[in-house]
Amino acid sequence: MHYLTPRGKAEVMIDLTLGEGGHSLAFLSKNPDLSLICTDADKDMLNVAKERLAPYHSRVQFFNCWAQDFLASYPKDLPRPNTIFGDLGISLYHYSKSGKGFSFSADEMLDMRLDNSCGITAAELLAQKTEKEIADILYRNGGERFAKRISRAIVKERQHSGIKTSAALADLVKRSVPASYRYGHIHPATRTFLALRIFINGELTRLPQLLEGALKILKPGGRLGIISFHSLEDRIVKNFFKMKNKDCICPAQAPSCTCEGRRTVNILTKKGITPNDEEINRNPPSRSARLRVVEKIKEAA
């Protein structure tokens, strides 16, 4: 709120990842002349947020789509935004109410797709991919150090019966890792579920497109804020902002600058903003959150 609250009158904000509408509700309730444009890939989630934001319906427009696609073909009849915000985390709704198998604490069908209209489910992925492909997905997207063990167990298990539910996958992971790993500070299946969700929804491949698109349509003087929840996401956001903050992007070996200076943003959060102990106690899922904010100073060349 401190970094992204409107600084002028009748401003326009885009919430790229609406979720249950918590952030949008906070901005709308505190800024009576603010207008919001909201996107979400999950149609069910969009309907949940619409009900929550109903008191402010005259100031909100909703779009059911992936954020980077929306930005790439930004409607010409919409105003350029003063602020763009994205929370890359998965809503608690998805873990507790979606029934899509995001959580290893429930026994649900392994789907994990935010958009039900496209792509394969997590169950289909585990049934179709090779042992090496599964191991690569778990390691690259979740940093799972026992990826090979887990993928070997998955391939062995599917010869007898398919792995179709979140409970079945969680139990298989727990049985396939060393005993010391089963009783750590996080559930042993945490990284496996994270990796599958990221891969199924193309989260890391969509993110650079989202950042480029957001910065392109943002008004000069406007601010872009992104909350990430794991190191892979945060690294992409941090490096993107650092690149856009450079005065010169010529190769180090170049004898002189030929790019004519392309710095387009000022970084407002040098190390990123993390929650304090009080917020973590009140809202445990926030413990991994990191907010990075930049201010656009000119159009990209």
C-alpha positions in Angstrom: 0.0 0.0 0.0 2.8 2.4 0.8 4.6 2.0 -2.5 1.6 1.6 -4.8 -1.2 3.8 -3.4 -2.2 6.4 -6.0 -0.4 9.7 -5.9 -2.8 11.6 -8.1 -6.5 11.9 -8.8 -8.6 9.4 -10.8 -5.8 7.0 -11.4 -6.0 3.6 -13.1 -4.4 0.4 -11.7 -4.1 -3.1 -13.1 -4.2 -6.1 -10.8 -2.6 -8.7 -13.0 -3.4 -11.6 -10.7 -6.7 -10.8 -9.0 -7.1 -14.0 -7.0 -9.7 -13.6 -4.3 -9.5 -9.8 -4.7 -7.8 -9.0 -1.4 -5.3 -6.5 -2.7 -7.8 -4.9 -5.1 -10.3 -4.5 -2.2 -7.7 -2.7 -0.1 -6.9 -0.2 -2.8 -10.5 0.4 -3.8 -11.7 0.9 -0.3 -9.0 3.5 0.5 -9.0 5.4 -2.8 -12.5 6.5 -3.8 -11.6 7.7 -7.2 -9.3 4.8 -8.2 -10.3 2.6 -11.2 -9.1 -1.0 -11.4 -8.6 -3.4 -14.4 -8.4 -7.0 -13.1 -7.3 -10.2 -14.8 -7.2 -13.8 -13.7 -6.7 -17.0 -15.7 -9.1 -19.0 -13.3 -12.7 -18.3 -14.2 -14.0 -19.7 -10.9 -11.6 -17.4 -9.0 -12.7 -14.4 -11.0 -16.3 -15.1 -10.0 -15.2 -15.3 -6.3 -13.5 -11.9 -6.6 -16.4 -10.3 -8.4 -18.7 -11.1 -5.5 -16.1 -9.7 -3.1 -15.7 -6.5 -5.1 -19.4 -6.0 -5.9 -19.7 -2.8 -3.8 -17.1 -1.2 -6.2 -18.5 -2.7 -9.4 -18.7 0.7 -11.1 -14.9 1.2 -10.8 -13.7 -2.3 -11.8 -13.4 -4.2 -15.1 -12.7 -7.9 -15.1 -10.9 -10.0 -17.8 -10.7 -13.8 -17.7 -7.3 -14.5 -19.3 -3.6 -14.9 -18.6 -2.0 -11.6 -17.6 0.8 -11.7 -20.2 -1.7 -12.3 -23.0 -3.8 -9.4 -21.9 -0.8 -7.1 -21.8 0.5 -8.2 -25.2 -2.8 -7.3 -26.8 -3.9 -4.5 -24.5 -7.3 -3.1 -25.6 -7.0 0.2 -27.3 -10.2 1.5 -25.6 -8.6 1.1 -22.1 -6.5 3.9 -20.6 -2.8 3.3 -19.9 -2.4 2.5 -16.2 -0.6 4.6 -13.5 0.1 1.5 -11.5 0.5 -2.2 -12.2 0.5 -4.9 -9.6 1.0 -8.6 -9.6 1.0 -11.2 -6.8 2.5 -14.3 -8.2 1.4 -16.6 -5.3 -1.4 -19.1 -5.5 -4.5 -18.1 -3.5 -5.5 -19.9 -0.4 -8.8 -20.6 -2.3 -6.9 -22.9 -4.6 -5.4 -24.9 -1.7 -8.6 -25.2 0.3 -11.6 -24.9 -2.1 -10.7 -25.4 -5.7 -10.5 -29.2 -5.6 -7.7 -29.2 -8.1 -5.0 -31.0 -6.1 -2.8 -28.1 -5.2 -2.5 -29.2 -1.6 -0.9 -32.4 -0.3 -3.0 -32.1 2.9 -6.2 -33.0 0.9 -7.2 -36.0 -1.2 -8.2 -34.4 -4.5 -7.8 -35.2 -8.2 -4.4 -34.1 -9.5 -5.2 -31.3 -11.9 -3.3 -28.1 -10.8 -4.4 -26.2 -13.9 -5.4 -22.6 -13.2 -7.1 -22.5 -16.6 -9.1 -25.7 -17.1 -9.6 -25.1 -20.8 -6.0 -25.9 -21.9 -2.9 -28.0 -21.1 -2.5 -31.3 -19.4 -3.3 -32.1 -15.8 -0.6 -33.1 -13.2 -1.9 -36.6 -13.2 -1.5 -36.8 -17.0 2.0 -35.4 -16.8 3.0 -38.1 -14.2 1.5 -40.8 -16.5 3.2 -39.6 -19.7 6.6 -38.1 -19.0 9.7 -40.2 -18.8 11.6 -40.8 -15.6 14.3 -38.2 -16.6 11.7 -35.6 -17.7 9.9 -35.9 -14.4 13.2 -35.6 -12.5 14.2 -32.5 -14.5 10.8 -30.9 -13.8 11.1 -31.5 -10.0 14.7 -30.3 -9.8 14.5 -27.2 -12.1 11.1 -25.9 -11.0 11.2 -26.9 -7.3 14.8 -27.4 -6.4 14.0 -30.9 -5.2 17.3 -32.6 -4.3 15.7 -36.1 -4.3 14.1 -35.6 -7.7 15.7 -38.7 -9.2 14.5 -40.9 -6.3 11.0 -39.5 -6.5 10.7 -39.8 -10.3 11.9 -43.4 -10.1 9.2 -44.2 -7.6 6.6 -42.5 -9.7 7.5 -44.5 -12.8 7.6 -47.7 -10.8 4.2 -46.9 -9.2 2.4 -46.1 -12.4 3.2 -49.6 -13.8 0.7 -50.9 -11.3 -1.7 -48.1 -10.8 -2.0 -44.5 -11.9 -1.1 -41.6 -9.5 -4.4 -39.7 -9.8 -4.8 -37.9 -6.4 -2.9 -35.4 -4.3 -2.9 -37.8 -1.3 -1.5 -40.7 -3.4 1.4 -38.5 -4.7 2.2 -37.1 -1.3 2.3 -40.5 0.2 4.5 -41.8 -2.6 7.0 -38.9 -2.2 7.1 -39.5 1.6 7.9 -43.2 1.1 10.6 -42.5 -1.5 12.8 -40.0 0.3 15.2 -40.6 3.2 13.7 -40.8 6.7 15.6 -37.6 7.8 13.9 -35.7 4.9 10.4 -36.9 5.9 10.5 -35.1 9.2 12.0 -31.8 8.3 10.5 -28.3 8.9 8.5 -28.6 5.7 6.4 -31.5 4.3 8.6 -33.8 2.1 6.2 -33.3 -0.8 6.3 -29.5 -0.7 8.9 -29.0 -3.5 7.3 -31.7 -5.7 3.9 -30.1 -5.6 5.5 -26.7 -6.2 7.4 -27.9 -9.2 4.4 -29.6 -10.8 2.2 -26.5 -10.3 4.9 -24.2 -11.8 5.4 -26.5 -14.8 1.7 -27.2 -15.5 0.9 -23.5 -15.5 4.1 -22.3 -17.3 4.7 -19.8 -14.5 8.4 -19.2 -15.1 8.0 -19.0 -18.9 5.1 -16.6 -18.6 6.8 -14.2 -16.1 9.3 -12.5 -18.4 6.5 -11.8 -20.9 4.3 -10.4 -18.1 7.1 -8.1 -17.0 7.9 -6.8 -20.5 4.3 -6.2 -21.3 3.6 -4.5 -18.0 6.5 -2.1 -18.3 5.5 -1.3 -21.9 2.0 -0.2 -21.3 2.7 1.5 -17.9 2.6 5.3 -18.0 6.0 7.1 -17.5 6.0 8.0 -13.8 3.9 5.0 -13.0 4.9 2.1 -10.7 5.1 -1.6 -11.2 5.1 -3.9 -8.1 5.5 -7.6 -8.1 5.2 -10.0 -5.1 7.0 -13.4 -5.6 7.0 -16.4 -3.3 10.0 -18.5 -4.3 13.6 -17.8 -5.4 13.1 -18.8 -9.0 10.4 -16.2 -9.5 12.2 -13.6 -7.5 15.4 -14.0 -9.4 13.6 -13.4 -12.7 11.9 -10.2 -11.3 15.1 -8.9 -9.7 17.2 -9.4 -12.8 14.6 -7.9 -15.1 14.4 -4.8 -12.9 18.2 -4.5 -12.7 18.5 -4.7 -16.4 15.9 -2.0 -16.9 17.8 0.1 -14.4 21.1 0.1 -16.2 22.3 3.3 -17.9 24.3 1.2 -20.4 23.6 -2.3 -21.6 26.6 -2.5 -24.0 28.9 -5.5 -23.6 31.7 -5.0 -21.1 34.3 -5.3 -23.8 32.8 -2.6 -26.0 35.2 0.3 -26.4 32.4 2.9 -26.1 28.7 3.1 -25.4 26.5 2.7 -28.5 23.2 2.0 -26.8 22.7 5.7 -25.9 21.5 4.9 -22.4 18.4 2.8 -22.0 17.6 3.0 -18.3 13.8 3.1 -18.1 13.1 2.5 -14.4 14.3 3.5 -10.9 14.3 0.7 -8.4 12.4 1.7 -5.3 13.0 -1.5 -3.2 16.7 -2.3 -3.4 16.5 -5.7 -1.5 12.8 -6.3 -1.8 10.2 -5.9 1.0 9.5 -8.9 3.2 6.9 -9.4 5.9 7.8 -8.7 9.5 7.2 -11.2 12.3 3.9 -9.8 13.3 2.5 -10.3 9.7 3.9 -13.8 9.5 2.2 -14.8 12.7 -1.0 -13.3 11.5 -0.7 -14.7 8.0 1.8 -17.7 7.8 1.7 -18.1 4.0 3.2 -14.6 3.7 6.5 -15.8 5.1 8.0 -16.4 1.7 6.7 -13.2 0.1 9.0 -10.5 -1.4 7.8 -7.3 -3.0 9.9 -5.5 -5.5 8.8 -2.1 -7.0 10.1 0.1 -9.8 9.1 3.5 -11.1 9.1 4.0 -14.9 11.0 7.1 -15.9 10.7 6.9 -19.7 9.5 4.8 -22.6 11.8 2.0 -23.7 13.8 2.7 -26.8 
